[in-house]
Amino acid sequence: MDLFEVNPHTCNQDGICAAVCPVGIIAFTKGSVPVPVSGAEEICIGCGHCVAVCPTGSLSHRDMAVEACQPVRPALRLTAEQSEHFLRARRSIRVYREQPVAREELARLIEIARYAPSGHNTQGAEWLVLGDRNELHRLSGIVIDWMRWMLAHMEEVALSLHIDRTLERWEAGNDVILLCTI
């Protein structure tokens, strides 16, 4: 397959794919099917925007088949009010239950998370799932060591972040870094 292919029978020739391409590798002339510009293969960042925005599913990229892009389902679009609620109600989780999460559920959540935007669609995030409490406690200890260093060497910054209070809780036996449980 070339870098991308456009089905000329289903393409509505609206040029949306060319308009959204961040590096401008899609040439479009009204009344014709989009085509790659000269040197497109070397310039393409593989973001997949061209595939994702095609309303007729006519464009398929060599690295991202149109079948891999789920269509946007209008019934699931969030309203402005729902979006605001979601973003304002979001909280960091700091307290955990003593209940393991099924591997299948973790795998599904990681699969979903990989769709989060990333520069050049590189999907550069890597996930490390740890279940060993001793290892988690050891990692918390590394953060505590850094906090102690901050308090000793950058006291003003450390105090502005209330690192001293977190250290007090650690010294009292509360791992508020990774293992706070209910």
Contacts in CASP RR format, 6 or more apart in sequence:
PFRMAT RR
TARGET T0000
AUTHOR 0000-0000-0000
METHOD contacts of the structure
MODEL  1
MDLFEVNPHTCNQDGICAAVCPVGIIAFTKGSVPVPVSGAEEICIGCGHC
VAVCPTGSLSHRDMAVEACQPVRPALRLTAEQSEHFLRARRSIRVYREQP
VAREELARLIEIARYAPSGHNTQGAEWLVLGDRNELHRLSGIVIDWMRWM
LAHMEEVALSLHIDRTLERWEAGNDVILLCTI
1 60 0 8 1.000
1 62 0 8 1.000
2 36 0 8 1.000
2 62 0 8 1.000
3 25 0 8 1.000
3 36 0 8 1.000
3 40 0 8 1.000
3 41 0 8 1.000
3 44 0 8 1.000
3 61 0 8 1.000
3 62 0 8 1.000
4 26 0 8 1.000
4 36 0 8 1.000
4 50 0 8 1.000
4 51 0 8 1.000
4 59 0 8 1.000
4 60 0 8 1.000
4 61 0 8 1.000
4 62 0 8 1.000
5 59 0 8 1.000
5 60 0 8 1.000
6 17 0 8 1.000
6 33 0 8 1.000
6 34 0 8 1.000
6 35 0 8 1.000
6 58 0 8 1.000
6 59 0 8 1.000
7 57 0 8 1.000
7 58 0 8 1.000
7 59 0 8 1.000
7 60 0 8 1.000
8 33 0 8 1.000
10 56 0 8 1.000
10 57 0 8 1.000
10 58 0 8 1.000
11 33 0 8 1.000
11 34 0 8 1.000
11 54 0 8 1.000
11 56 0 8 1.000
11 58 0 8 1.000
11 59 0 8 1.000
12 55 0 8 1.000
12 56 0 8 1.000
12 58 0 8 1.000
13 28 0 8 1.000
13 30 0 8 1.000
13 31 0 8 1.000
13 32 0 8 1.000
13 33 0 8 1.000
13 34 0 8 1.000
14 55 0 8 1.000
15 26 0 8 1.000
15 28 0 8 1.000
15 34 0 8 1.000
16 53 0 8 1.000
16 54 0 8 1.000
16 55 0 8 1.000
17 26 0 8 1.000
17 28 0 8 1.000
17 34 0 8 1.000
17 49 0 8 1.000
17 50 0 8 1.000
17 53 0 8 1.000
17 54 0 8 1.000
17 59 0 8 1.000
18 24 0 8 1.000
18 26 0 8 1.000
18 27 0 8 1.000
18 28 0 8 1.000
18 34 0 8 1.000
18 50 0 8 1.000
19 28 0 8 1.000
20 49 0 8 1.000
20 50 0 8 1.000
20 53 0 8 1.000
21 49 0 8 1.000
21 50 0 8 1.000
22 45 0 8 1.000
22 47 0 8 1.000
22 49 0 8 1.000
23 43 0 8 1.000
23 44 0 8 1.000
23 45 0 8 1.000
24 37 0 8 1.000
24 43 0 8 1.000
25 36 0 8 1.000
25 37 0 8 1.000
25 39 0 8 1.000
25 40 0 8 1.000
25 43 0 8 1.000
25 44 0 8 1.000
26 34 0 8 1.000
26 35 0 8 1.000
26 36 0 8 1.000
26 37 0 8 1.000
26 40 0 8 1.000
26 50 0 8 1.000
27 34 0 8 1.000
27 35 0 8 1.000
27 36 0 8 1.000
27 37 0 8 1.000
28 34 0 8 1.000
28 35 0 8 1.000
34 59 0 8 1.000
37 43 0 8 1.000
45 120 0 8 1.000
45 121 0 8 1.000
46 61 0 8 1.000
46 63 0 8 1.000
46 64 0 8 1.000
46 120 0 8 1.000
46 121 0 8 1.000
47 119 0 8 1.000
47 120 0 8 1.000
47 121 0 8 1.000
48 61 0 8 1.000
48 63 0 8 1.000
48 64 0 8 1.000
48 69 0 8 1.000
48 121 0 8 1.000
50 59 0 8 1.000
50 61 0 8 1.000
51 57 0 8 1.000
51 59 0 8 1.000
51 60 0 8 1.000
51 61 0 8 1.000
51 64 0 8 1.000
51 65 0 8 1.000
51 66 0 8 1.000
51 68 0 8 1.000
51 69 0 8 1.000
52 69 0 8 1.000
54 66 0 8 1.000
57 66 0 8 1.000
58 66 0 8 1.000
59 66 0 8 1.000
60 66 0 8 1.000
78 86 0 8 1.000
94 176 0 8 1.000
94 180 0 8 1.000
95 180 0 8 1.000
95 181 0 8 1.000
95 182 0 8 1.000
96 179 0 8 1.000
96 180 0 8 1.000
96 181 0 8 1.000
96 182 0 8 1.000
97 181 0 8 1.000
97 182 0 8 1.000
98 181 0 8 1.000
100 131 0 8 1.000
106 129 0 8 1.000
110 127 0 8 1.000
110 129 0 8 1.000
113 125 0 8 1.000
113 127 0 8 1.000
114 123 0 8 1.000
114 125 0 8 1.000
116 125 0 8 1.000
118 124 0 8 1.000
118 125 0 8 1.000
130 136 0 8 1.000
130 139 0 8 1.000
133 179 0 8 1.000
136 178 0 8 1.000
136 179 0 8 1.000
137 175 0 8 1.000
137 178 0 8 1.000
137 179 0 8 1.000
139 177 0 8 1.000
139 178 0 8 1.000
140 170 0 8 1.000
140 175 0 8 1.000
140 177 0 8 1.000
140 178 0 8 1.000
140 179 0 8 1.000
141 170 0 8 1.000
141 177 0 8 1.000
143 177 0 8 1.000
143 178 0 8 1.000
144 167 0 8 1.000
144 170 0 8 1.000
144 177 0 8 1.000
147 158 0 8 1.000
147 163 0 8 1.000
147 166 0 8 1.000
147 167 0 8 1.000
148 167 0 8 1.000
150 157 0 8 1.000
150 158 0 8 1.000
150 161 0 8 1.000
150 163 0 8 1.000
151 158 0 8 1.000
151 159 0 8 1.000
151 163 0 8 1.000
151 164 0 8 1.000
151 167 0 8 1.000
158 164 0 8 1.000
166 176 0 8 1.000
166 177 0 8 1.000
169 176 0 8 1.000
170 176 0 8 1.000
170 177 0 8 1.000
174 180 0 8 1.000
END
